Amino acid sequence: MRIETERLIIRSIEPGDEKIFAEMAKDGSLNDVGFDEHCSEWIGDWINEATLLSEKDDPRSDYIADVICLKEDGRVIGSVGTSYYKDMDKVGIVWFVGSEYRQSGYASEAAKAYIAYFFEHYAEDEILSNISDANVPSWKIAEKAGFVLEDTRMYKDIYESEEQLYRFYAIKR
């Protein structure tokens, strides 16, 4: 897959991307998305799994992780894709941008482009964005990307040991 925006290229994940993601995670800024400071020990296996899921191209199978690159030089700056929420039987968008690339509008630009791709490419009527209430930058990105807040409630995400307050956003086709 390949999406181009004014400043970005979003492409399928591929072997070699793990080195860049592991480097981004070293500062601890990706802990909330499951990439801890020591992810270099296991991220190669994750890239292999993510590549297979990307080839399967089914957002309801588990997840799809694509890569966000700067158009000007091809530098990898983050990821955008989908995650299947079995407990809700719905597909959500997920994203992260390395800490040095934040507050530049890249995440909202990638999210908007990915949402358009999602509705063109998949037979889904809705995409969610479930964000911890404490993660103000991410829910502001969701709102900039056109998501509408539908609910705020306690929820336990896959990487969390206990429930916390979450904001549940959606965009309908």
C-alpha positions in Angstrom: 0.0 0.0 0.0 1.1 3.6 -0.6 -0.5 6.9 0.3 1.0 10.3 -0.5 0.1 13.6 1.2 1.7 17.0 0.9 4.5 16.1 3.2 4.3 12.4 3.8 4.4 8.9 2.3 2.5 6.1 4.1 3.7 2.7 3.0 3.5 -0.9 4.0 5.8 -2.0 6.8 8.9 -4.0 5.7 11.9 -5.7 7.2 14.5 -3.1 8.3 11.8 -0.8 9.8 12.4 -2.5 13.2 15.8 -0.8 13.6 14.2 2.7 13.2 11.3 1.9 15.5 13.6 0.5 18.2 15.8 3.6 18.0 12.7 5.8 18.4 11.6 3.8 21.4 14.8 4.2 23.3 13.7 7.5 24.9 10.6 5.9 26.4 8.2 7.9 24.4 6.6 4.9 22.7 5.8 2.9 25.9 2.1 3.7 25.6 2.0 2.0 22.2 3.8 -1.1 23.4 7.4 -0.3 22.3 9.5 -0.1 25.4 13.1 1.0 25.7 14.2 -2.7 25.2 12.0 -3.5 22.2 15.1 -4.1 20.1 15.2 -7.5 21.7 11.8 -8.6 20.2 10.8 -6.1 17.6 12.2 -8.2 14.7 9.6 -10.8 15.4 7.0 -8.1 15.6 8.0 -6.8 12.2 7.7 -10.3 10.7 4.2 -10.7 12.2 3.2 -7.2 11.1 4.4 -7.8 7.5 2.3 -11.0 7.3 -0.8 -9.2 8.7 -0.2 -6.3 6.2 -0.1 -8.8 3.3 -3.3 -10.4 4.6 -4.8 -6.9 4.4 -7.8 -7.6 6.7 -8.3 -5.0 9.5 -10.4 -7.4 11.4 -7.8 -10.1 11.6 -5.7 -8.3 14.3 -3.9 -5.2 13.3 -2.2 -3.6 10.3 0.8 -1.4 10.9 2.0 0.9 8.1 4.9 3.3 8.1 4.9 7.1 8.0 7.8 8.6 6.1 8.8 12.1 5.2 8.2 12.7 1.5 11.3 14.9 1.2 13.9 12.3 2.2 12.0 9.0 3.0 12.9 9.2 6.7 10.7 6.9 8.8 9.0 9.0 11.5 6.2 6.8 12.8 3.4 4.4 12.1 -0.3 4.5 11.3 -2.7 1.6 10.8 -5.6 -0.3 12.3 -6.3 -2.4 15.3 -9.2 -4.8 15.7 -11.1 -4.4 19.0 -12.5 -7.9 19.6 -14.4 -6.7 22.7 -16.3 -4.1 20.6 -16.2 -5.9 17.2 -14.9 -2.7 15.6 -11.8 -1.5 13.9 -9.8 1.4 15.2 -7.1 3.6 13.9 -3.7 3.6 15.7 -0.7 5.9 15.2 2.5 7.1 16.7 5.1 9.5 15.7 8.7 9.6 17.1 9.2 12.3 19.8 11.4 14.5 17.6 8.7 14.7 14.9 5.8 15.6 17.2 3.9 19.0 17.2 4.5 19.4 13.5 1.1 18.2 12.3 2.5 14.9 10.9 0.2 12.7 13.0 -3.0 14.4 12.0 -1.9 14.6 8.3 -1.2 10.8 8.4 -4.5 10.1 10.2 -6.6 12.0 7.8 -5.0 10.3 4.8 -5.3 6.9 6.4 -9.0 7.4 7.2 -9.7 8.3 3.5 -7.7 5.2 2.4 -9.5 3.1 5.0 -13.0 4.0 3.7 -11.9 3.6 0.1 -10.2 0.3 0.6 -12.3 -1.6 3.2 -16.0 -2.4 3.5 -16.3 -0.8 6.9 -18.9 1.9 7.9 -17.0 3.2 10.8 -13.5 3.6 12.3 -12.8 4.2 16.0 -10.1 6.0 17.9 -9.9 5.0 21.5 -7.6 7.2 23.5 -6.6 7.5 27.1 -8.1 10.7 28.6 -4.6 11.5 29.9 -3.2 11.4 26.4 -4.3 15.0 25.4 -2.0 15.3 22.3 -3.5 12.1 20.8 -7.1 13.1 21.4 -6.4 16.5 19.9 -5.0 14.8 16.8 -8.2 12.7 16.6 -10.3 15.8 16.8 -8.2 17.5 14.1 -8.6 14.4 11.9 -12.4 14.7 12.1 -13.2 12.1 14.8 -16.3 12.8 16.9 -16.3 12.1 20.7 -19.0 9.5 21.4 -18.2 8.3 24.9 -15.9 8.7 27.9 -15.7 5.7 30.2 -13.3 3.4 32.1 -11.6 0.9 29.8 -8.6 -1.5 30.0 -6.6 -1.5 26.8 -4.5 -4.5 25.7 -1.2 -3.2 27.2 -2.7 -2.0 30.5 -2.9 -3.8 33.8 -6.0 -1.8 35.0 -8.8 0.3 33.7 -8.4 4.0 33.1 -10.5 6.7 31.7 -10.7 6.6 27.9 -12.2 8.8 25.2 -14.0 6.9 22.5 -14.1 8.6 19.1 -15.6 7.5 15.8 -15.9 8.6 12.1 -18.7 7.1 10.1 -18.6 6.6 6.3 
